[in-house]
């Protein structure tokens, strides 16, 4: 199989390296310091202090790669359109583009460029962090990438993709409903990210302060309610399960959106928090906590510009 990875940050680097180790044909589309590092030093993955380095094919021009079987879109949600529009040379008639972004908007953004027929929603479950260009650290979690067709119907291309992932040691179980997974992950990622960015507090403190804990639970419930109104069959007890999962994480945990906002960097505020507000309005479901967090954090973003 031929893979192209767009975005050699933490997620793209980790999954791309695993596929290379398994003998797959993988090329990276990157730019700037990251492209130079990949060409000069290869791609390194650090796991529990052990550093493994693989030689990679990397370019800043998708035309140098040509059509592939699968594209792993591993850029931030705010970069999806700008990254995919010039990557048309990768997309053949049967090419599938895997959306890996946090939040529920990644597949929609991907489909707006390549079409729904080429889009495979994906859910990443891995704690990975880019330490420097060309170097990524795996910090835990299942290290999985769950995928399905837009309609959840079985297909040969998804079956083949799951096998490639499993052969590379990347868990890829068959989801009951990929949209349920996407909304469930948003319940875990978005409320702590928004509330953490406003307060400057990590997950453990959000949970230990009773007032903030209530806000966190109520915001998590807002996302569940929007998902249900949009026809997603969310499991009974999903809010309690999400809070229990939150409590099992290291108390110092923060989300990437929170870290970006607090550091004044471009963030996924709009496709994560803003998407919940937008989808809530479309479904007629109030999301007052998300709307408040979104409006406050937009002010902070504007101040940083």
C-alpha positions as CSV (number, residue, x, y, z in Angstrom):
1,X,0.0,0.0,0.0
2,X,1.0,3.6,-0.6
3,X,0.5,6.1,2.2
4,X,1.0,9.8,2.3
5,X,1.1,11.7,5.6
6,X,0.2,15.4,5.6
7,X,1.6,17.0,8.7
8,X,4.6,15.5,10.4
9,X,3.7,16.7,13.9
10,X,3.1,14.3,16.8
11,X,0.2,12.3,15.3
12,X,1.4,12.0,11.7
13,X,4.9,11.2,12.8
14,X,3.9,8.5,15.2
15,X,1.5,6.6,12.9
16,X,3.7,7.2,9.9
17,X,6.8,5.7,11.6
18,X,4.8,2.7,12.8
19,X,3.7,2.0,9.2
20,X,7.2,2.4,7.9
21,X,8.5,-0.1,10.5
22,X,5.9,-2.6,9.2
23,X,7.2,-2.2,5.6
24,X,4.5,0.1,4.2
25,X,5.4,2.7,1.5
26,X,5.0,6.0,3.4
27,X,5.8,9.5,2.2
28,X,5.5,12.8,4.2
29,X,4.3,16.1,3.0
30,X,6.0,18.7,5.2
31,X,7.6,22.1,5.1
32,X,10.2,24.3,6.7
33,X,12.3,23.1,9.6
34,X,10.3,19.8,9.9
35,X,11.0,18.9,6.2
36,X,14.7,19.7,6.6
37,X,14.9,17.6,9.8
38,X,13.1,14.6,8.1
39,X,15.5,14.8,5.2
40,X,18.7,15.3,7.3
41,X,18.0,13.1,10.3
42,X,15.0,10.9,9.6
43,X,12.0,10.5,11.9
44,X,12.6,9.6,15.6
45,X,10.0,8.2,18.0
46,X,10.8,8.1,21.7
47,X,9.0,5.6,23.9
48,X,9.8,5.2,27.6
49,X,13.2,6.7,27.0
50,X,14.1,4.5,24.0
51,X,14.7,6.3,20.7
52,X,13.9,4.6,17.4
53,X,14.8,6.4,14.1
54,X,13.5,5.6,10.6
55,X,14.5,7.0,7.2
56,X,11.6,8.7,5.5
57,X,10.6,10.0,2.2
58,X,9.6,13.7,2.6
59,X,8.7,16.5,0.2
60,X,6.9,19.8,0.2
61,X,5.2,19.1,-3.1
62,X,2.5,16.4,-3.3
63,X,3.1,16.1,-7.0
64,X,6.4,14.4,-6.2
65,X,4.5,11.6,-4.6
66,X,1.5,11.1,-6.9
67,X,-1.6,9.1,-6.2
68,X,-1.6,7.0,-3.1
69,X,-4.0,4.5,-1.5
70,X,-4.4,6.4,1.8
71,X,-3.7,9.9,3.0
72,X,-3.4,10.4,6.7
73,X,-4.4,14.0,7.3
74,X,-2.6,14.9,10.6
75,X,-2.6,18.7,10.5
76,X,-4.7,20.7,13.0
77,X,-8.3,21.3,12.1
78,X,-7.6,24.9,11.4
79,X,-5.1,23.8,8.7
80,X,-7.1,21.1,7.0
81,X,-8.3,23.1,4.0
82,X,-5.0,24.9,3.4
83,X,-3.2,21.6,3.6
84,X,-5.5,19.5,1.4
85,X,-6.2,21.9,-1.3
86,X,-2.7,21.8,-2.8
87,X,-2.5,18.1,-2.2
88,X,-4.7,17.1,-5.1
89,X,-2.0,15.1,-6.8
90,X,-2.3,12.5,-4.0
91,X,-5.9,11.8,-4.6
92,X,-6.8,9.2,-7.2
93,X,-10.2,7.8,-7.9
94,X,-10.0,5.3,-5.0
95,X,-7.9,7.3,-2.5
96,X,-9.2,7.6,1.0
97,X,-8.3,10.5,3.3
98,X,-8.3,9.8,7.0
99,X,-9.3,12.7,9.2
100,X,-7.5,12.5,12.5
101,X,-8.3,15.9,14.0
102,X,-9.6,16.4,17.6
103,X,-13.2,17.6,17.8
104,X,-16.1,16.7,15.6
105,X,-15.4,19.0,12.6
106,X,-12.4,17.2,11.0
107,X,-14.4,15.0,8.7
108,X,-16.6,17.8,7.5
109,X,-13.6,20.0,6.8
110,X,-11.9,17.2,5.0
111,X,-15.0,16.4,2.9
112,X,-15.3,20.1,1.9
113,X,-12.0,19.7,0.0
114,X,-11.8,16.1,-1.2
115,X,-15.5,15.1,-1.1
116,X,-17.3,12.8,1.3
117,X,-16.6,9.7,-0.9
118,X,-12.9,10.1,-0.3
119,X,-13.2,10.9,3.5
120,X,-12.8,8.4,6.3
121,X,-13.5,9.7,9.8
122,X,-10.8,8.6,12.3
123,X,-10.4,8.7,16.0
124,X,-6.9,8.8,17.5
125,X,-6.4,7.4,21.0
126,X,-2.7,8.1,21.8
127,X,-0.8,10.6,23.9
128,X,1.9,11.9,21.6
129,X,3.9,15.1,21.7
130,X,6.3,16.7,19.2
131,X,9.5,17.4,21.1
132,X,11.3,19.1,18.1
133,X,11.1,18.9,14.3
134,X,11.4,15.2,13.4
135,X,11.2,14.0,17.0
136,X,8.0,12.7,18.6
137,X,7.4,11.2,22.0
138,X,4.8,8.5,22.7
139,X,3.5,9.1,26.2
140,X,0.9,6.5,26.6
141,X,-2.6,5.5,25.7
142,X,-3.8,2.7,23.4
143,X,-1.8,4.1,20.5
144,X,-4.8,3.3,18.3
145,X,-6.5,4.8,15.2
146,X,-10.1,3.7,14.8
147,X,-11.6,4.3,11.4
148,X,-14.9,3.7,9.5
149,X,-16.7,4.8,6.4
150,X,-18.8,8.0,6.7
151,X,-21.9,5.8,6.9
152,X,-20.3,3.1,9.1
153,X,-20.9,0.6,6.4
154,X,-18.2,-2.0,5.8
155,X,-15.9,-1.6,2.8
156,X,-12.9,-3.3,1.4
157,X,-10.7,-0.2,1.7
158,X,-11.4,0.2,5.4
159,X,-10.9,-3.5,6.0
160,X,-7.5,-3.3,4.3
161,X,-6.6,-0.1,6.2
162,X,-7.4,-1.7,9.5
163,X,-5.3,-4.7,8.7
164,X,-2.4,-2.4,7.7
165,X,-2.7,-0.6,11.0
166,X,-2.9,-3.9,13.0
167,X,0.1,-5.3,11.2
168,X,2.0,-2.2,12.3
169,X,1.0,-2.5,15.9
170,X,-1.6,0.2,15.7
171,X,-4.8,-0.9,17.3
172,X,-7.8,-0.4,15.0
173,X,-10.9,-2.1,16.4
174,X,-14.2,-1.9,14.4
175,X,-16.2,0.9,16.0
176,X,-19.9,0.5,16.6
177,X,-20.4,4.0,15.3
178,X,-17.4,6.2,14.4
179,X,-19.6,9.4,15.0
180,X,-20.3,8.2,18.5
181,X,-16.5,7.9,19.0
182,X,-15.9,11.4,17.6
183,X,-18.5,13.0,19.9
184,X,-17.3,10.9,22.9
185,X,-13.8,12.1,22.4
186,X,-15.0,15.7,22.1
187,X,-16.7,15.2,25.5
188,X,-13.3,14.3,26.9
189,X,-11.2,16.9,25.1
190,X,-13.3,20.1,24.6
191,X,-14.7,21.0,28.1
192,X,-11.4,20.5,29.9
193,X,-9.6,22.4,27.1
194,X,-12.0,25.4,27.2
195,X,-12.3,25.6,31.0
196,X,-8.6,24.9,31.4
197,X,-7.7,27.7,29.0
198,X,-9.9,30.2,30.9
199,X,-8.6,29.3,34.4
200,X,-5.1,28.2,33.6
201,X,-5.7,25.0,35.6
202,X,-4.8,21.4,34.7
203,X,-7.4,18.6,34.7
204,X,-6.8,17.5,38.2
205,X,-7.6,20.9,39.7
206,X,-10.7,21.3,37.5
207,X,-12.0,18.1,39.0
208,X,-10.9,18.8,42.6
209,X,-12.6,22.2,42.9
210,X,-16.3,21.5,43.4
211,X,-17.6,24.6,41.5
212,X,-15.4,23.9,38.5
213,X,-16.1,20.2,38.6
214,X,-19.8,21.0,38.2
215,X,-19.1,23.3,35.3
216,X,-17.0,20.6,33.7
217,X,-19.7,18.0,34.1
218,X,-22.4,20.3,32.8
219,X,-20.3,21.3,29.8
220,X,-19.7,17.6,29.1
221,X,-23.5,17.0,29.2
222,X,-24.1,19.8,26.7
223,X,-22.0,18.0,24.1
224,X,-23.9,14.7,24.8
225,X,-27.2,16.5,24.3
226,X,-26.1,18.0,21.0
227,X,-24.8,14.6,19.7
228,X,-28.2,13.0,20.6
229,X,-30.1,15.8,18.9
230,X,-28.1,15.2,15.8
231,X,-29.1,11.5,15.8
232,X,-25.9,10.0,17.3
233,X,-26.7,7.0,19.6
234,X,-24.7,7.9,22.6
235,X,-24.4,5.1,25.3
236,X,-26.3,5.4,28.5
237,X,-24.0,6.8,31.2
238,X,-21.6,8.4,28.8
239,X,-21.3,11.5,30.9
240,X,-20.4,9.6,34.0
241,X,-18.0,7.4,32.0
242,X,-16.3,10.5,30.6
243,X,-15.8,12.0,34.1
244,X,-14.5,8.7,35.4
245,X,-12.0,8.6,32.5
246,X,-11.0,12.2,33.3
247,X,-10.3,11.2,36.9
248,X,-8.1,8.4,35.7
249,X,-5.8,10.8,33.8
250,X,-2.7,12.4,35.4
251,X,-3.8,15.4,37.4
252,X,-1.3,17.6,35.4
253,X,-3.0,16.8,32.1
254,X,-3.9,19.7,29.7
255,X,-5.2,19.6,26.2
256,X,-3.4,20.8,23.1
257,X,-6.0,23.5,22.5
258,X,-5.5,24.8,26.1
259,X,-1.7,24.8,25.8
260,X,-1.9,26.7,22.5
261,X,-4.3,29.3,23.8
262,X,-2.3,29.9,27.0
263,X,0.9,30.2,24.9
264,X,-0.7,32.7,22.5
265,X,-0.3,30.3,19.5
266,X,-2.9,29.6,16.9
267,X,-5.4,27.0,18.3
268,X,-8.3,24.8,17.4
269,X,-10.7,27.0,19.3
270,X,-13.1,27.4,16.4
271,X,-13.3,23.7,15.1
272,X,-13.4,22.4,18.7
273,X,-15.3,24.8,20.9
274,X,-16.9,26.8,18.2
275,X,-18.2,23.7,16.5
276,X,-20.1,22.6,19.6
277,X,-21.8,26.0,19.7
278,X,-22.6,25.9,15.9
279,X,-23.9,22.4,15.9
280,X,-26.0,23.1,19.1
281,X,-27.7,26.1,17.4
282,X,-28.4,24.0,14.3
283,X,-30.0,21.3,16.4
284,X,-31.9,23.7,18.6
285,X,-29.9,22.6,21.7
286,X,-28.7,25.4,24.1
287,X,-25.0,25.3,24.9
288,X,-24.6,28.3,27.2
289,X,-21.3,27.1,28.8
290,X,-19.6,26.4,25.5
291,X,-20.9,29.7,24.2
292,X,-19.5,31.6,27.2
293,X,-16.1,29.8,27.0
294,X,-16.0,30.4,23.2
295,X,-16.7,34.1,23.4
296,X,-14.2,34.7,26.3
297,X,-11.5,32.7,24.6
298,X,-12.0,34.6,21.3
299,X,-11.2,37.8,23.2
300,X,-8.0,36.2,24.5
301,X,-7.1,35.1,21.0
302,X,-7.6,38.6,19.6
303,X,-5.5,40.1,22.4
304,X,-2.6,37.8,21.4
305,X,-2.7,38.8,17.7
